[in-house]
Amino acid sequence: MHLTGVFAPLPTPFDEDGDLDLPRFRAALPRWLASPLTGVVVLGTNGEAGLLTDEEAERVIGEARAIVPAGRPLIAGTARESTRAAIQAATRAAALGADAVLVRTPCFFKGQMTGAAFERHYRAVADASPIPVLLYNFTAATGVNLQPDTVRTLAAHPNIVGIKESGSDIAQIADLVAVGSPAFSVLAGSASTFHAALAAGVDGGILALAGLVPGPCVRLFELARAGRMDDARPLQRQLLPLARLISTGYGVPGLKAALRLVGIDAGWPRQPLAPAPDVAIEALRQALHTFEDAFA
């Protein structure tokens, strides 16, 4: 499996009482599938994966697989703090029909999360997983960093097919691209620096913003792939204010509020997250005014 293109990490809908709302998910998912996205990710950071039980996670994967057609990549987040639990989660995701798993770095015992610890963890998961494994580095959220040298070692594993790098350190992204294995994909996780990451040679992105304005995100990728970086730059500038509001600004509550503004009901965030405040909704409304046919 070689992953390239633009993927959206989908939000997990909850109702106002915080219960998993699969009817909302069933109603929303076709909108993303009708867009030019390469594929979708469930149970990532923007899917509030850390707030779901294992049973709820399985229901989300099963529901997604029932709707996402074969041939359209479905990636499931299966990060757990223990290696054993991560293996079990990957095995369940495979049985439910996921095409690959996205495995965030464990981070509870930060001081012990050395390169050697990450190598042990990911090798064990990849050895046991029935489907390909995608590494996931998100230092801003976890406080740990999966270094390029460790990634280079892990990239030699036949069942580790790539990495989602959510940081904005272009030097580190360039080092990951320099891993150089044709079977290993590097996917950017930050829409704010997507143009720069594409210039550094990434294979695509898993972008929260792509769930909101998939058309422009895909166009940016396609312009870069065609070598038209100068044409892509104005589009990156257009995306930047909205990207900042969704990522460092209002996060998952902001993403769900923005989706409601474009006609997609992704429900409410689950506590301890709170719904986006009115000031956020107004800022998002203003930022969205610059986009037309965002799903085209």
Secondary structure, 3 states (H helix, E strand, C coil): CCCCEEEEECCCCECCCCCECHHHHHHHHHHHHCCCCCEEEECCHHHCHHHCCHHHHHHHHHHHHHHCCCCCCEEEECCCCCHHHHHHHHHHHHHCCCCEEEEECCCCCHHHCCHHHHHHHHHHHHHHCCCCEEEEECHHHHCCCCCHHHHHHHCCCCCEEEEEECCCCHHHHHHHHCCCCCCCEEEECCHHHHHHHHHHCCCEEECHHHHCCHHHHHHHHHHHHCCCHHHHHHHHHHHHHHHHHHHHHCHHHHHHHHHHHCCCCCCECCCCCCCCCHHHHHHHHHHHCCCCCCCC
